[in-house]
Amino acid sequence: MKINQNYGNLAESYLFSTIGKKVNAFTAAHPEREVIRLGIGDVTLPLARPVIEALHAATDEMAEKATFRGYGPDQGYDFLRTALQAEYARHGVALELDEIFVGDGAKSDVGNILELFDADNTVLVPDPVYPVYVDTNVMAGRRILYASATRENDFLPMPDACVRADIIYICSPNNPTGAAYTRAQLKAWVDYANENDAVLLFDAAYERFITEPDVPHSIFEIDGAKTCAIEFCSLSKTAGFTGTRCSYTVVPMALKRGGTKLNAMWLRRQTTKYNGVSYIVQRAAAAVFTDAGRQATGEAIAYYRANAAMIAAALNEAGVWYCGGKNSPYLWMECPGGMASWDFFDYLLEHAGVVGTPGAGFGARGEGYFRLTGFGDAQKTKRAAQKLREAAAALQSR
Amino acid sequence: MKINQNYGNLAESYLFSTIGKKVNAFTAAHPEREVIRLGIGDVTLPLARPVIEALHAATDEMAEKATFRGYGPDQGYDFLRTALQAEYARHGVALELDEIFVGDGAKSDVGNILELFDADNTVLVPDPVYPVYVDTNVMAGRRILYASATRENDFLPMPDACVRADIIYICSPNNPTGAAYTRAQLKAWVDYANENDAVLLFDAAYERFITEPDVPHSIFEIDGAKTCAIEFCSLSKTAGFTGTRCSYTVVPMALKRGGTKLNAMWLRRQTTKYNGVSYIVQRAAAAVFTDAGRQATGEAIAYYRANAAMIAAALNEAGVWYCGGKNSPYLWMECPGGMASWDFFDYLLEHAGVVGTPGAGFGARGEGYFRLTGFGDAQKTKRAAQKLREAAAALQSR
């Protein structure tokens, strides 16, 4: 028996466990101090009323023999795929129903899609990066190249004609930086992928936070994307489904590599290794795309956006450089006074009782930066933003 | 870009689509004839009342900020893993909580577990077989050997000292044959695996149908299994969760290969490529293991068992050889009069209006056999069993 030796090459991740330990130690030493978490990547508002009603109604269907549902289609029920098709049409994207696959999470699909590709491919990921893009490829033994995201390129790296990659990850609006590509920038990536026989894996998990008209919600708004891109999206952030689990992946019929339709390969993968999403959850997901659902989930998005705006205002007042926040719940700030990101973490916890995420945890190019999010409680975020402003100002003037 | 060329080696499966087309053609030609499906592998009774109540209660929790749940533990909530731990204890199996992983389906976990193993391993599957065991390994390019399941070995192949395999699939009670291994037989497999550095992938999806005391519910009832086996189980058949989706996989801490704990590898796989099962579904699953849940789901199992018993009685009366039905919802009958399995399918549909599944669809050794199931409606199953008896008797006397 030979195990998969590539697992031995995975780096252990201590980012969130280290944060947890530091916060616990601080709370134990200062039980009287309020600690506010602005580092959280999870939603905090309850599910929207139309979603709750759909869950109850679908549960009642499962209680009666006449309306009970057993195995559903592995790729998702048509009622949900039709709703997703209509949602794409709102952004001017025409999709066939069979191009849409319902899943239990973008993380699952982003990982599992790699089974369609040989281990002998070169992968290009940005740095800093969502660690899952790296680890899933290390597990398969692929070569990984990094595209540097820096303040100079506004944390939006562009194609480099000298770099040849086969699988390219783009997350826009980005986790962790909050930066979002414009239409023209994405067109450059699509052209690069088509010219180089590469596949773009486009993570659109934060698309619902986009406010600027020149930032596409879908890679398929770009001409040529259907011959080079796969898109992953999720209701986790769109509708607070992080604990409810529903996502969707689009593999266009026009996307072929090695003479083979990737859509047919993904359909075979999913029908062989997957049995689809819970019926009641699919009914809940469909409720998100009704008028009432769109209204209610939009209010939650507005709440998180207002939190992000409070943090942005504090950083503006303190004169701290940052990106994100406009089209994203994430803000990516430069650590004041040239601090290293873990030093700033310690300083902010000690002096302000505010917890964020050190940029170094997302890659070498994240050093000197810090991630904050708008997913918290509004009142707490208001207090934290004020303390952040004071701490940053104090550090700037040292 | 190189795609995964192994997908080109997958055989297309036309089993259920061919059945569907034949039934549709028959119904179109004979709209007045009743057609009863005894081939169905899906449950038909609604979810049990305690499960429904748990779904409603958990949905209400998701509607309030104070009780809302976002991301849960990737490997499942402790409340469910504790319930599963207690369930194993009922069969005399002591497990640590961290040996239990909650998933969305045995099909997902049976497929995904293969990522822990190198492509350069030899796989042993029975023939006939649940096609997923074969296809998931073809996708990874592994060598596949077949252990013949025949009437001579009661469709329960035993280890062969001349055959050297690294990954061994055992499904007991079996799909498609309904045959179930005894304690002594499983001990022989466990010994073989430990002696040969192999891993047993034990599919226990039908364990709740076991009636005979000498048939283990879990491979971990067998001494030595914790150093060689991984077990997959599901609530699909136990509690009618085929459309609700919840399963569990046990990877013992004592199971090491190549000096590495497979438990640690699987944990890393799941935390990297998975975000766990919906909170409300996990609450529903936990309700199955309460006294009320066990009582209610037990009534559904009894209903399906009674259906299987009606089919068994019909086959006994007609003098047809079969296995299964005792510890399984499946019955695996020899086609009467030496018929090929598709010929018997056509005959049974034409003369009795009964639909089953041709054994040839499960592998070469399935030719000449036919799968029937107890998952249908009791009244319809009663009528179908009568017609089956008549058809078989007519064929026997030809």
Interface residues (C-beta under 8 A of the other chain):
Chain A: M1 K2 I3 N4 Q5 Y7 G8 L10 D42 V43 T44 L45 P46 L47 R49 I52 L55 H56 T59 D60 M62 A63 E64 K65 F68 R69 G70 Y71 G72 D104 G105 K107 S108 G111 N112 E115 L116 F117 D118 D120 N121 V132 D135 T136 M139 D166 I167 D197 A198 V199 G240 T242 G243 T244 R245 R257 G258 T260 L262 M265 R268 R269 T272 K273 Y274 N275 G276 V277 S278 Y279 I280 V281
Chain B: M1 K2 I3 N4 Q5 Y7 G8 L10 D42 V43 T44 L45 P46 L47 R49 I52 L55 H56 T59 D60 M62 A63 E64 K65 F68 R69 G70 Y71 G72 D104 G105 K107 S108 G111 N112 E115 L116 F117 D118 D120 N121 V132 D135 T136 M139 D166 I167 D197 A198 V199 G240 T242 G243 T244 R245 R257 G258 T260 L262 M265 R268 R269 T272 K273 Y274 N275 G276 V277 S278 Y279 I280 V281
